[in-house]
Amino acid sequence: MGVSVATLHRDDTVDFVLVTRVQSFMVDVTSAVSERRRTTSPSVGGGGSALSTGLLAVPAAVLAGSAMTCAAIALDRRLHQMSYYFFVSLAVQHALMSITVMLPGVHVLQTGM
């Protein structure tokens, strides 16, 4: 079903037929997406799929990088300066973001809930 360009009248209102066709198209797309979600089973983390492993690798890499940044600044006395403390605060913020946002996001993507 092709959607044509809107015809404008003198008072710049969109043609009612076009609006109806676009609404009908959007309803068809929405119902097709809903049907697909119901018929396909999501890959749960226990399935061992490559996508699940890849999705879990991102928050794990963020946590590892944040831990290494904090450890490097804590262990090297030359890095005990105010500007490097800013990097520690960013690393802590990234670690917290990884735990509170990315891990639940991975769960939602895997289970669909």
C-alpha positions as CSV (number, residue, x, y, z in Angstrom):
1,M,0.0,0.0,0.0
2,G,1.6,3.2,-1.1
3,V,1.1,6.5,0.7
4,S,0.9,9.5,-1.6
5,V,2.0,13.0,-0.8
6,A,-0.6,15.1,1.0
7,T,-2.6,17.4,-1.1
8,L,-3.0,20.8,0.4
9,H,-6.1,22.9,0.0
10,R,-6.2,26.7,0.0
11,D,-6.7,26.7,3.8
12,D,-3.6,24.4,4.2
13,T,-5.6,21.5,5.7
14,V,-4.5,17.9,4.9
15,D,-6.8,15.8,2.7
16,F,-9.0,13.6,4.9
17,V,-8.4,10.6,2.6
18,L,-4.7,10.7,3.1
19,V,-5.0,11.0,6.9
20,T,-7.3,8.0,6.9
21,R,-4.8,6.0,4.8
22,V,-1.9,6.9,7.1
23,Q,-3.9,5.9,10.2
24,S,-4.9,2.6,8.6
25,F,-1.2,2.0,7.7
26,M,-0.1,2.8,11.3
27,V,-2.7,0.4,12.7
28,D,-1.5,-2.4,10.3
29,V,2.1,-1.8,11.4
30,T,1.2,-1.8,15.1
31,S,-0.8,-5.0,14.9
32,A,1.9,-6.7,12.9
33,V,4.6,-5.8,15.5
34,S,2.3,-6.9,18.3
35,E,1.6,-10.2,16.6
36,R,5.3,-10.8,16.0
37,R,6.1,-10.1,19.7
38,R,3.5,-12.7,20.7
39,T,4.6,-15.4,18.3
40,T,8.3,-15.2,18.8
41,S,9.9,-16.4,22.0
42,P,12.6,-14.1,23.4
43,S,16.1,-15.5,23.9
44,V,16.5,-15.8,27.7
45,G,20.0,-15.5,29.2
46,G,20.1,-19.3,30.0
47,G,19.8,-20.0,26.2
48,G,23.4,-19.2,25.7
49,S,22.8,-17.2,22.5
50,A,25.5,-14.9,21.2
51,L,23.3,-11.9,21.5
52,S,22.7,-12.5,25.2
53,T,26.5,-12.9,25.8
54,G,27.2,-9.8,23.8
55,L,24.6,-7.7,25.6
56,L,26.0,-8.8,29.0
57,A,29.6,-8.0,27.8
58,V,28.9,-4.3,27.5
59,P,28.0,-3.6,31.2
60,A,30.8,-6.0,32.3
61,A,33.3,-4.0,30.2
62,V,32.0,-0.8,31.7
63,L,32.4,-2.1,35.2
64,A,35.9,-3.5,34.5
65,G,37.0,-0.2,32.9
66,S,35.7,1.8,35.8
67,A,37.4,-0.5,38.3
68,M,40.7,-0.3,36.5
69,T,40.5,3.5,36.4
70,C,39.8,3.8,40.1
71,A,42.6,1.3,40.9
72,A,45.1,3.0,38.7
73,I,44.5,6.4,40.4
74,A,44.4,4.9,43.9
75,L,47.7,3.0,43.4
76,D,49.8,5.6,41.7
77,R,50.7,8.4,44.0
78,R,51.5,10.7,41.1
79,L,47.8,10.7,40.2
80,H,46.6,11.9,43.6
81,Q,45.7,15.3,42.2
82,M,42.4,17.1,42.1
83,S,41.9,16.7,38.3
84,Y,42.3,12.9,38.6
85,Y,39.7,12.8,41.4
86,F,37.3,14.0,38.8
87,F,38.1,10.9,36.7
88,V,37.4,8.8,39.7
89,S,34.0,10.4,40.1
90,L,33.3,9.8,36.4
91,A,34.4,6.1,36.7
92,V,32.1,5.6,39.8
93,Q,29.2,7.3,37.9
94,H,29.8,4.9,34.9
95,A,29.9,1.9,37.2
96,L,26.6,2.9,38.9
97,M,25.0,3.6,35.5
98,S,26.1,0.2,34.3
99,I,24.5,-1.5,37.3
100,T,21.3,0.5,37.6
101,V,20.5,1.2,33.9
102,M,22.4,-1.2,31.6
103,L,21.8,-4.5,33.4
104,P,18.0,-4.0,33.7
105,G,18.1,-2.8,30.1
106,V,19.7,-6.1,29.1
107,H,17.1,-8.0,31.1
108,V,14.3,-6.1,29.3
109,L,15.8,-6.8,25.9
110,Q,16.2,-10.5,26.7
111,T,12.9,-11.2,28.2
112,G,10.7,-8.6,26.7
113,M,9.4,-7.5,30.1
